[in-house]
Amino acid sequence: MTRIDFYSLEPGSHGDRLLLTCRLVERIHQLGQDGQSGPGGRPPRIHIQLSDPVQAEHLDRLLWTYDDQSFLPHGRLGQTDPDLTPILIGAEPLPDHDQVLINLDPAVPPAFARFERLCEPLDPDPAVTAAGRERYRYYRDRGYPLHHHKIHL
């Protein structure tokens, strides 16, 4: 069963859920570098669910500049070779990309149940919070194990 983690930025945090997503991606990718890798010893494959092309472009740029001391091999679906890119940004995950899903869309991702892990980053924006609460209820009502983490950036 998919593990579902909600990450909420605490009041007074700097940044938004896109910056929080960068932090999550870095952490998950780093765990893979430390021996908790995916199939064949590769880093975990992460799909960032984001249908809005403007936000996808912004996140793509943010992942390049997030930390000048690290490299997060990422790209947008349709613009990069998915076999060489463990972190993909796009509207629909590829069939073999099923380890970690980070959802930045307001709705429940249609294919979330095939992933080992689903991350739901939230920030204090009222629309983001309301949509997050709806998704939380959806998962809870279907019996998924839910975990909540309060984050201060």
N, C-alpha and C positions, 0 to 999 in steps of 0.2 A: 504494500500500500504506500502511496506517495506521502512522504513527510512534508508538511506544510509549515513554513516559518513566516510569521509576520514581523517586520522590522519597522518600528515607529520612531520617528525623530522626536525627541523630547523638546518641549518649549525652550527657547533660547539657543537651540542648535543653529549652527551656521550651515548654509546650503539647503538643498532640497532633496527629493527622492532620487534625482539623477546622480547627484554627488554620492548619496548613500549607495546607489547601485554600483558606482565605481569602486567604492570601498568593499562591497560584497564580492564583486568580481575579483578584485585583487586578493581578497582573503581566500576565496574558493580556489582560485588559480594557484596561490602560494601553497595551499594544502596539497595540491596535486604535485607540486615541485618537491614537496617534502615526503613523498612516498605514498600518498593517498591518491594515486592516479586512476585514470580510467582504463578501459580495455587496452591490452598491449603495452602497458606502461606509459600511455599518453596522458597528458593533462586532462582533467575532467572537461567534458564538452558542455558548454554553457550556451543556452539560447536565451536571449533577452527579447521577450515578446513586446513589440512596440509597433503599432500600426501607423501612427502619425509620422509621415516622412520628415517633417520639420524637426520634431523631437528626436527622431532616429538620427538625423544628421548632427544635431546638437550633441547627443550622447556619444556618437562616433568621435567627434572632435574632443569631447571631454575625456574620453578614455585615452586619447593620445597625450593629453596634457595633464591628466590627473596627478601623476607623480613622476617627476623627472628622473627619479632613481629606479624606476621599474618599467618593464615592458609588458603590456597585456596584448597578446596576439589576437586581434579582433578584426571584424569587418562586417559590412552589411550584406545581407543575402542578395545575390545577384551581382555583387560587385567584387567578390573575393572567392577564392577556391575553398569550399567548405572542407575539403579533405586536409587542407593545410592550416585551417583556422579553427582553433578550439572554441573561440568565443564569437558567436554570431548574433547580429541584431536584425530583426525582421518581424513581419506580420505572422508568418506561419513557420513553425519549426520543421526541419528536415526529418524524415523518418528515422534515421540512425542517430539523431541528435537527441538523446533521451535521458541524459543524466541529471542536469540541473536546468530548471526553467525559472527565469526571473520575469515576473509579470509586471509590466508598466502600463498595460491597457486597463481601462475601467471595468471591463467585463471578465468573467471567469474564462480562462483560456480553454478552448474546446478540447485540446489534446493533453491537458495537464495530468491526467491519470496514468499516462504511459511513462511519466518521468519519475525518477527515484526521489527527486526533491523539487519542491516549488518554493520560491522566495517571493514574498509580497512586500516590497518597500513602500512605506507610507510617509508622507510629510503632513504638516498641519493645514495645508490647503483644504478648505471645507469640502470641495468636490472630491478630492482624492480620499479624504477621510470617510466621507459618506459611501463612496464606491467600495472602499476597503471593508467597511462594516458589512455591506451587502455580501461581498465575497466570503467574508468570515462566516456569516450565517449559512451561506450555501454549503461550504465545506463541512461545517459543524453538523448541519442537518443530515449530511450524508455519511457521517461517522468517521471522517478523516481525523488523524491525530494533529492537533494544532498546537503551535508553540509561538509565544509572543516575546519579542525582545525589544526593550526600550533602548534607543541609541542616542548618544549625545555627540554631535560632531563639532 
